[in-house]
Amino acid sequence: MPRWCVTFYKTISDDTGHEHRAVQKELTVLAEDRDAAIEEAERLYVLAERCDWRLRADAVVAEEA
């Protein structure tokens, strides 16, 4: 089964108003495809942080590791 690196990002502004993507959490999961990897990472995020990932991040990206 493929291994996926799933990263949760939050877009934040610095003191000059420029936006940057800050990593909020990075998880490695085993899944058959990208969608399944994101679904599993979202589930694990909720278990670890005890909240929906959308409260702390605004984007999620999965890349095959």
N, CA, C and O of each residue as an XYZ file, in Angstrom:
260
protein
N       0.855     -1.174      0.000
C       0.000      0.000      0.000
C       0.904      1.240      0.000
O       1.877      1.293      0.751
N       0.590      2.229     -0.831
C       1.420      3.439     -0.908
C       1.395      4.255      0.388
O       0.409      4.280      1.125
N       2.517      4.914      0.625
C       2.662      5.809      1.774
C       2.491      7.252      1.285
O       3.048      7.636      0.256
N       1.719      8.043      2.031
C       1.414      9.421      1.657
C       1.834     10.382      2.764
O       1.665     10.090      3.948
N       2.368     11.501      2.381
C       2.666     12.588      3.311
C       1.545     13.614      3.133
O       1.390     14.202      2.062
N       0.776     13.817      4.188
C      -0.356     14.744      4.133
C      -0.031     15.936      5.026
O       0.258     15.776      6.212
N      -0.082     17.132      4.444
C       0.297     18.345      5.156
C      -0.896     19.291      5.237
O      -1.588     19.533      4.248
N      -1.118     19.817      6.430
C      -2.174     20.792      6.682
C      -1.519     22.169      6.787
O      -0.562     22.348      7.541
N      -2.035     23.139      6.031
C      -1.467     24.487      5.976
C      -2.467     25.538      6.441
O      -3.679     25.364      6.311
N      -1.942     26.622      6.981
C      -2.733     27.816      7.304
C      -2.055     28.992      6.612
O      -0.845     29.175      6.744
N      -2.814     29.780      5.883
C      -2.277     30.968      5.238
C      -2.314     32.106      6.246
O      -3.369     32.443      6.785
N      -1.153     32.692      6.493
C      -1.043     33.789      7.460
C      -0.347     34.981      6.812
O       0.408     34.823      5.853
N      -0.603     36.152      7.334
C       0.039     37.374      6.843
C       1.168     37.776      7.786
O       1.035     37.684      9.006
N       2.285     38.224      7.202
C       3.362     38.724      8.051
C       3.135     40.209      8.343
O       2.104     40.764      7.962
N       4.078     40.844      9.007
C       3.893     42.237      9.416
C       3.898     43.226      8.250
O       3.568     44.398      8.430
N       4.276     42.752      7.039
C       4.233     43.620      5.869
C       3.001     43.344      5.003
O       2.816     43.970      3.959
N       2.164     42.405      5.443
C       0.947     42.093      4.709
C       1.093     40.982      3.683
O       0.118     40.624      3.023
N       2.298     40.426      3.537
C       2.506     39.328      2.595
C       2.015     38.024      3.207
O       2.224     37.760      4.391
N       1.361     37.214      2.384
C       0.814     35.953      2.866
C       1.819     34.817      2.701
O       2.564     34.759      1.722
N       1.822     33.920      3.681
C       2.697     32.752      3.678
C       1.890     31.543      4.138
O       0.945     31.667      4.917
N       2.282     30.370      3.640
C       1.628     29.132      4.073
C       2.458     28.516      5.189
O       3.613     28.142      4.984
N       1.866     28.415      6.358
C       2.540     27.822      7.514
C       2.035     26.398      7.716
O       0.830     26.148      7.677
N       2.951     25.477      7.929
C       2.582     24.089      8.190
C       1.994     23.998      9.593
O       2.616     24.425     10.565
N       0.798     23.443      9.688
C       0.140     23.253     10.972
C       0.355     21.832     11.501
O       0.507     21.621     12.705
N       0.364     20.875     10.591
C       0.567     19.470     10.989
C       0.930     18.688      9.735
O       0.448     18.980      8.640
N       1.781     17.695      9.913
C       2.168     16.822      8.818
C       2.025     15.386      9.297
O       2.543     15.026     10.354
N       1.332     14.574      8.530
C       1.081     13.179      8.894
C       1.484     12.266      7.742
O       1.348     12.625      6.572
N       1.978     11.090      8.086
C       2.270     10.063      7.093
C       1.246      8.953      7.274
O       1.070      8.426      8.372
N       0.575      8.608      6.185
C      -0.469      7.588      6.244
C      -0.290      6.595      5.093
O       0.336      6.896      4.076
N      -0.850      5.420      5.283
C      -0.899      4.414      4.224
C      -2.302      4.435      3.634
O      -3.293      4.351      4.360
N      -2.377      4.547      2.309
C      -3.684      4.583      1.645
C      -3.520      4.206      0.181
O      -2.442      4.349     -0.396
N      -4.598      3.726     -0.402
C      -4.579      3.309     -1.805
C      -4.446      4.476     -2.779
O      -3.810      4.340     -3.824
N      -5.041      5.623     -2.446
C      -4.990      6.772     -3.350
C      -4.986      8.075     -2.549
O      -5.091      8.068     -1.323
N      -4.862      9.186     -3.267
C      -4.759     10.505     -2.651
C      -5.981     10.841     -1.800
O      -5.838     11.322     -0.676
N      -7.166     10.595     -2.320
C      -8.390     10.915     -1.584
C      -8.492     10.121     -0.283
O      -8.883     10.657      0.754
N      -8.136      8.838     -0.349
C      -8.167      8.013      0.859
C      -7.120      8.480      1.864
O      -7.351      8.425      3.072
N      -5.986      8.935      1.377
C      -4.928      9.443      2.261
C      -5.394     10.696      2.992
O      -5.166     10.835      4.194
N      -6.038     11.600      2.281
C      -6.548     12.820      2.908
C      -7.626     12.487      3.928
O      -7.650     13.058      5.018
N      -8.504     11.581      3.585
C      -9.577     11.190      4.502
C      -8.996     10.597      5.797
O      -9.449     10.925      6.893
N      -8.000      9.731      5.661
C      -7.379      9.120      6.840
C      -6.631     10.165      7.668
O      -6.697     10.142      8.897
N      -5.926     11.071      7.011
C      -5.196     12.119      7.727
C      -6.159     13.047      8.469
O      -5.876     13.460      9.594
N      -7.276     13.372      7.859
C      -8.279     14.206      8.534
C      -8.807     13.500      9.778
O      -9.007     14.132     10.815
N      -9.034     12.194      9.678
C      -9.504     11.422     10.822
C      -8.465     11.435     11.945
O      -8.806     11.624     13.113
N      -7.198     11.234     11.583
C      -6.126     11.236     12.576
C      -5.930     12.623     13.198
O      -5.618     12.740     14.383
N      -6.113     13.652     12.401
C      -5.997     15.025     12.913
C      -7.031     15.262     14.014
O      -6.707     15.806     15.070
N      -8.254     14.860     13.764
C      -9.324     15.027     14.755
C      -8.992     14.266     16.038
O      -9.214     14.779     17.135
N      -8.465     13.055     15.912
C      -8.105     12.275     17.093
C      -6.978     12.941     17.888
O      -7.020     12.969     19.118
N      -5.987     13.469     17.197
C      -4.832     14.068     17.865
C      -5.137     15.443     18.455
O      -4.730     15.750     19.575
N      -5.848     16.259     17.701
C      -6.070     17.654     18.110
C      -7.433     17.890     18.755
O      -7.679     18.952     19.327
N      -8.313     16.903     18.663
C      -9.666     16.996     19.223
C     -10.471     18.179     18.669
O     -11.253     18.813     19.376
N     -10.249     18.446     17.389
C     -11.044     19.464     16.697
C     -10.956     19.202     15.195
O     -10.066     18.493     14.724
N     -11.878     19.776     14.468
C     -11.874     19.683     13.014
C     -10.640     20.426     12.486
O     -10.324     21.514     12.968
N      -9.947     19.852     11.506
C      -8.735     20.465     10.978
C      -8.982     21.844     10.403
O      -8.072     22.672     10.385
N     -10.210     22.115      9.926
C     -10.524     23.415      9.306
C     -10.494     24.568     10.301
O     -10.464     25.732      9.901
N     -10.503     24.253     11.598
C     -10.406     25.304     12.605
C      -8.975     25.831     12.737
O      -8.769     26.948     13.209
N      -7.991     25.035     12.323
C      -6.589     25.428     12.467
C      -5.827     25.514     11.153
O      -4.703     26.016     11.117
N      -6.428     25.030     10.080
C      -5.762     25.044      8.775
C      -6.796     25.369      7.703
O      -7.997     25.187      7.901
N      -6.310     25.850      6.572
C      -7.252     26.164      5.497
C      -6.934     25.428      4.195
O      -7.568     25.672      3.169
N      -5.945     24.523      4.242
C      -5.625     23.733      3.051
C      -4.988     22.420      3.487
O      -4.335     22.345      4.528
N      -5.186     21.403      2.686
C      -4.566     20.098      2.934
C      -4.021     19.580      1.606
O      -4.697     19.634      0.578
N      -2.777     19.073      1.645
C      -2.119     18.583      0.444
C      -1.556     17.196      0.731
O      -0.939     16.975      1.773
N      -1.770     16.265     -0.194
C      -1.237     14.911     -0.052
C      -0.290     14.629     -1.203
O      -0.622     14.843     -2.369
N       0.903     14.140     -0.853
C       1.897     13.759     -1.843
C       2.387     12.360     -1.529
O       2.600     12.015     -0.367
N       2.566     11.554     -2.564
C       3.048     10.202     -2.335
C       4.496     10.275     -1.834
O       5.337     10.952     -2.424
N       4.762      9.574     -0.752
C       6.092      9.617     -0.125
C       7.036      8.599     -0.738
O       8.192      8.504     -0.327
